[in-house]
Amino acid sequence: MGSRLPFGDELRSELGSPGRSRRLGSSPRSRVWRVELPGASAVVKQFVEGPDAAKRYTREVTALRLAGRAASPVVPALLATDPGERVVVLEHWEHQQPAGDWIVDYAAALAQLHTTTGPQDVGVLPRWQGPGQDDVDAFLRLAAVLEAPVPPGVSEELEALIDRLDRAPGHALLHGDPCPGNDLHTTAGVRFIDFEQASLGSGVMELAYLRIGFPTCWCVTSANEPLLERAENAYRTAWRAATGSEIQGDLTDACAGWLIRGDALVQRAHRDGTDHLARVPRRDWKWGTATARQRLVHRLGVVGRMAAGHASLQGVSSLSTDMRQRMLARWSAIQPVPSERP
């Protein structure tokens, strides 16, 4: 696969011959073009060769088709596919600069996305995977690096947390990486893109993104409490309207799960070149980036506050608060995560 527009005979037969095309920015896992087709603009996305390229392609196509069943979809229409070239052709939407309270519309659209699937769809996408024992071990090693004493019972609390998350009910269509940049704010509302990590699970796991700070993302934002409450209420209202029921799941558990999960603690390069604070040996931990430390301080603070009133996470609350204080004492220049999206 090169830089040529991958628009073969089958796509031309179905959609017509493409006119002018332009490469767009994308992750290293894909190549993306905006193209002019007869009567409309479209987006062409090709999944780059790699050991998991076929799986990512299949997950994206499956998720788009599931989401497209909604009466008012919050995804671009899937116009055509070319499985041999791992290409999807999507309806084009122009992104506009979001308003300051963008997370309210975002949260309502996220609920609409989540409610497009149900028990009848079990097996069409992988089940969402939460943190595991390796994540617990890494979190406790990080506490040791910070010389934060681990209260009695914390290991058991974290193991029980893993079990609760693993059993969390729900068949929501989870985006997998619902971050700023994967949401388009358009004249017709929010549209989500890039579903190559989509899964089925509890919607509360992605509702938690708003409080915990977009844990799988290269950028992190943190809204004030009144705005967070508006957004979470918008999510619950949209969920109730679509399902006639209340969302199931524990938001505190979800946030604690994202705190310890590898996506938040494992060193992982992103498109801007930053890394999350690494799950690495003690001798190397001091090289965690300033951005990674900033994010971790935010997440420790969120879990410390939320879990303080959670009967099953009292020790985790205390430990998170202590770790945060020790980080702020060691790195006094750490600033709060930004409130504005990039």
N, C-alpha and C positions, 0 to 999 in steps of 0.2 A: 504494500500500500504506500503510495507516495502522496504528493500534495495535490494531485489532480482531483477534480470534482468527481466523486464516485457515483455517476448517474448513468446506469447502463440501459440496455435496450428495454428491459421489462419496465423500469421506472418511466422511461420515455413513452412507452406504449400506454401506460396507465395515467400519466400526469402531463404528458406533452414534453417537448424539448425545452430544456432550461435556457434562459437568456443569460444576462450578466450575473456573475457570482462573485462573492467576496468572502475571504476567510475571516472568521471571528475568533476571538480569544476563547480558549478552552483549557481544560486540564490536560496533562500529558496522556491521559487514558483515551482521549478521543480527538477527532478533528471535526470542526464545525464550519459550515458555510451558510451564508444567506444567499438565496438564489431567487431569480425572477422566473416564475412559471406563467404560462398563459392565464392571465386574469388575476393572478395573486402572487404575493411573496411567500416564500417558504424557507424553512431551515432544514438543512441536510446535516445529519450527524453520523459519523462513522466511528465505530469502536476500534481502537488501535490494537494491532496484534499483541497478544500476551497470553499467559497461561489461563487467565480467567475472562478473556474477552468474550467468548461465546456465552458464558453465564451472565455477564453484565448486560450483554445485548438482549438475551432472553428475558431477564428480569425487567429491563426497561420496557420492552414491547408489551410484556404481560401486564405490567402496572398501568401503562397508558391505556390499554384496552379496557382494563377493569374500571379505571377512573373515567374513561370516556362514556361509560354506560349511564352516568348521572344525567338527570334532566337538565342541570346547569353545570357542566363540567368545569373544574378549576385547573384543567390541564389543556395544553394545545391539542387540537385534533390530530390524530395520527393519520396522515394522508396515504402513506404507502411504506412498504418495507422491502429490503433486499437482503434476505438472510445470508446468501452466499458472500456478500461483501460486508455484512454486519452494518447495514445502513438503515436509518429511519428518516423519513421525511415528515416534517411537522408543520402545522399551521404556524405562521409567523405572527408574533405579537410584539409591539413596540413597548419597551420598558420606559416608564416615566418616573421622575424623581418622586419618591413617596413622601407623604406628609409626615410631620413629626410624630404623630400617633399611629404610624403605619402598622404596629404590631396588633392593633385591634382588628383591622380588616384581615391581616395575615392569619390571626388566630381563628377567626370565623371561617376563612377559606380552608384552613388546615382541618377543622372539624368536618367540613363538607367533603374533603378528600378522604378522611378516615372512614366516614360512614358510607362509602360507596361499596364496601365489601361486607360480608357476613359469614355465618357458619357454612353456607353453601359453597364458599370459595376456599375452604381449607385444602391445602395441598397445592394450590396453583402457584403460590410463592412460598419461599422458605419462612419458617417461623422466626420471629425476632429473637435474637440471642442477647441475653444480658451478661453482666459480669460473672466471672467464675472465681475459683479458688486462687488462681494465679493473680488475679486482680486484688484480692484480699491480701495476699502475701506481699504484693508490691506496695500497697498502701501502708501496711504496717512497717515495711522496710523504710519507707519515706518518713514515717513518724520517728523511727530510730535515727535516721540521718539528722533530723531536726532536734534530736534529743528530747522528744516529747514523750513522757511516760504514758504507756497504754493502760487505761483503767481496766480493772478486772471485768471480764465478760465481754469485752469489745470483739474479740475474735468470734465468739458465739453469736453476737448480734449481727456481725457482718455475714456469717454463714447463713443465719436465718433470713437475712435480707436477700441473699442470692436465691434462696429457696422460694421466698414470696414472689420475687420478680419472675422467676422461672414459671411459676404457676399463675401469674397474673392473667385474668380472663380477658378475652377480646379477640376479635378477628378484623380489627381495623386495617385499612390499607395504609401502612406506614411508608413515608417517603424514603427514609434511611439517611438523608442528609439535608433536611429542610432549612437551609441556611440563607442568609442574605446573599443574593447572587443566583440562587436556585429558585427564587420567587420573582416573578415579573409583575410589577404593578402597572396595570393597563387601564384604558378607558372603560373596559368591561369588567374590571375587578382583578383580583390576584390570580395568576396562573403559575403553577409549579412546573419545573422542568428538572431533568437529570434524575431519572429513577433507577439508575443502575444498581442501587443498594436497597431497593424496595423489599418489604417483607410484610407479613401479617402479624398482628399482636395487639397489645393494649395501647389505645390512643393516648393515654396519660403519659406514656414514655416520651412522646414528642411534644405534648403540651408542656412538659417540664423544661423544654428548651428555653422558654421565655425567662424562667427564673434562674436556671443554672448557667445560662450564658452560652447557648448554641455550642454544645460540647464537641461536635464532630466538625466544626467549622474553622476556617482559617482566620475568621474575624469574630469578635465577641462584642456584644453590646449588653447593656443592663438598663432597663427602664426603671423609673421610680415606682414606688408601691401603688399609688393610685392608678397609674397607667397599666401596671401589671394586672391589677384587679379588674380593670375594664376589659383587658384582652382575655383574661381567663373566663370572665363572665360571658364574653362574646363567643368563646369556644363552646362553653356549656350550653348557651342558648341555641347555637347552631346545631349542636349534637342532639339536643332535646327535640328541636323542630324536625330533624331528619329521622330520628329513631323512636320518638315518643317515650324515651327513658333517660335516666341520668347516666353519665359516664361512670364506669366502674374503675377502681384503681386508686392507689394512694400516691398523691403528688410528692409527699415527703420521701417515700420509698424510691420513687422514680428519680428524684434529685440526688439522693444518696447513691443510687446505682450509677448515675453518670459521674459522680465525684470519683468513684473508685475504678470505673471501667477503663480499660486500656486506652480508649480514644482520648481520655483526658490526662492520663499519666504516662503513656508510652511515647517515646520520642518518635515523631511522625512528621515528615516534611509535607508542607502544603504549598499551594501555588505561589504564595508570596515569599517562600523560602524560610518561614519561621517553623519552629518545632514546638511541640508540647513539652512540658517538663518531663524529662525522660525517666522511665523505669529502668534505671541503670545502677551499676555498683556505686557504693558510697563515694569512692574516690573520684568518680566522674560527675556526681550530681551537681557540684558547684557550677558546672558549665550550662545548666539549664538557662534558657534565654530570659531576658527581662520580660518579654511578652508572656512567656509560659508561666513565669512566677506570678505575674499580674492576674492571669486567668485562674490559677490555682487558688490564690488568696481569695478571689471573688467566690469561687465555688465552696471553699472551706467555710466562708462566712455564711453563705446561703444555707448550707447543711447544718452548721452550728446553730443557727437561729431556728430553722424549721424543725429540726429533730429534738430541740429542747423540750417540746411538749409531746413528744412521741414516745409512748411507753416502751416500745421495742428498740429504741435507738438512743437512749439516754447516754450511754458510754460513748457512742459515736459522736454525739453532739459535743460532749465535753472534749473529746480528743480533737475534733475538727477545730473547735475554738482555740484550743491550746496551740495546735499546729499553725493556725493563722497568725496568732500573736507572735510566735517565735519567728515566723517568716518576716513579719513586719519589723521586728526588732533587728533581724539580721540584714534585711535589705530595706532601709528606711526610705529609699527613693521610689518604692513601689506605689504606683498611682491607681485609683479606681479604674475599672474598665470603662471605656467610653459609653456615653448614653446615645450617641448618634451613630447610625449605621454608616459604613464607608461608602 
